Amino acid sequence: MQRFIDQVVLITGAGSGIGRGAALAFAREGAAVVVSDLNEESGQESTSLIESEGGQSTFIRCDVTDPKQIADLVQSTLEKYGRLDIAINNAGIGGNIAKLAEVPEAEYRQVLDVNLGGVFFGMQQQIRQMLTQESGGRIVNVASVAGLRAMPNNSVYTATKHAVVGLTKAAAMEYARQNIRINAICPAFTHSGMVDKLFALAPGYEQKLLKNIPLGRYGEPEDIAQGILWLCDPANSFVTGLALPLDGGMMAM
Ligand code: NAI
């Protein structure tokens, strides 16, 4: 039995990694998936992958650092499918490995614009639409274990992910009575474009970091997608304001 038949799901940063994993998983459960990404080629590729499995999908390009493009993205979703049931604010960037005193101003602003601005302005548009729907809606923001604990040498990333957890909790309280459930996930290191780049930058890092994951392996996009689907599943309608670690046990250490 498919869990999300004909539900309209919008995912930012869905051209790669966790976003693509979530897009495929929702489509396999019957959803119509709007794949959005800054990168048109990889976004179109996610849509083709879904269609090759018989799923429904549309690609809409959006740079989440631009609130106008985010508004257009939601509008185009409505023009195509008529409503927005689920939004996954996933687009994010890592920033370079450096101590706080060494972070260039431009990098600080870019990481904030993507990781925090993208989620804030995304939620604004998504919530405005969901408020008009009797069925409300569900939002999942992709934070990180770096939203729950420090990730040294990545202070700006850590700050943005803590902020995403805070935004999630505040918004969940504000809209609970309007039937909009808002949660965050907090993954640990998961194989994706971002993490593979990080491991390539710093030789030895991959083996070193594995010691922090009790299950003894890195996550795969499918592992994280299953957590996202769980939060959106109508069977879990009592869950809101949660920042759910998906971390191989890291936060229990
Ligand atoms: P990824 O690099 O594979 O995917 C990120 C996607 O976001 C890419 O397709 C990229 O084109 C897109 N993107 C980047 N800037 C954008 C912008 N301005 N507008 C629209 N799209 C943009 O990385 P991954 O790992 O799949 O990242 C997804 C989310 O998961 C991020 O928010 C990241 O912080 C978070 N995360 C990832 C973890 C990991 O270990 N992979 C762990 C914890 C959190």
Residues whose N, C-alpha, C, O or C-beta is under 5 A from the ligand:
A	BS01	NAI	G13 G15 S16 G17 I18 G19 D37 L38 N39 C62 D63 V64 T65 N90 A91 G92 I93 V114 V142 A143 S144 V145 P187 A188 F189 T190 S192 G193 M194 V195
